[in-house]
């Protein structure tokens, strides 16, 4: 796809001044992902893979990526729960 601006991008943040991830459905079963600070750099996947990723996020399967990062809501609680041997 050459004109990414034709897609309906959904921002991860309501703040228009905040850099964030955007997601858009494309033709067929394609899902496109980009960062607002680099909108021409687009990653494309399928709806099935996107759904698997979203379900993994919902099930806390990626919490280890944000452990120890200050300012990320829930990161400290996830780390404390993991150290205690349970999920938050």
Buried (B, 14 or more C-beta within 10 A) or exposed (E): EEEBEEBEBEEEEEEEEEEEBBBBBBEEEBBBBBBBEEEEEBEEBEEEEBEEBEEEEEEBEEBEEBBEEEEEEEBBEBBEBBEEEEEE
